[in-house]
């Protein structure tokens, strides 16, 4: 239960989704429906290490493709593409 308490405000963290955005020199990457724990009181968000690793790979692929604007849904994105 302690892992579900927000360390910032003391509210409850619940499973939800969020959007992840990266703005770098040559483009913007937006990834929607990213699984996260979100505090019901203050709205602070946490993502798992596994989710963060996948986000890093998605951003890396987008940079290699030199896309100026890239929008994806987390669960629908395949790193094999």
N, C-alpha and C positions, 0 to 999 in steps of 0.2 A: 504493500500500500504506500510505503514511503516514496517509492519511485514514481508514484502518480501525483505527488504534491509539488506544486510549482515552487522552485526555490526563490523566486522573485517576490511573489505576493502571497503564497500559501494557498492559492486556489487549486482546483483539481485539473490535472492534465488528462485529456481524453484523446482517443484515436480519431484522427480527422485527415484532411488533406489541405495542402497549401500550394502556392505557386512559387517557383524559384526563378529568379531573374539574374542574369549576368550581363553587365554592360562593359565590353572591352573595347580596345582601340578601333577595331574595324567592324564591329557588329554588336548585336544584342541577341541573347538567347533567353527564351521564356519557356519554362517547362511547367505545365499545369498538372493538377491532380497528383501532387507528390505526397506520399504517405508521411504523416507527421503526428506528433503528440502536440496538442494545442491546449493552453490553459483557458478554462472556461471563464476565468475572472479577468485576466489582464491581456489575453490574446497572444502571449509569447509562444513561439513555436520551436519544436525540437525535431530533428530528423536523425535516424539511426546511421551508424557508420556505413552499413551496407547500402543504404539509400544514397548517402553522400558519395560513395564510390561510383555508383551508377550515374549520378548527376555529373560528376567530373568527367566520366567517359563520354557522356552525351555532349557536353560542352566541348571537349577535345575534338570529337568527330565534326561538330559544327564549325569549329575554327579551321580544321583541315580542309573543309569544303568551301571555305571562304564565303560563307553566307552572311550577308549583312543583317538580315533579320531571320531568326529561326524560332518557330513555335512548335512544341510537341506536347503530347500527353504522356506522362510518365509511364503508365501501364501499357500503352500501345507502342512504345518506342522499342525497337529491336536493335541491339548493337551490331547485329549481323548485317544490317543494311548499309 
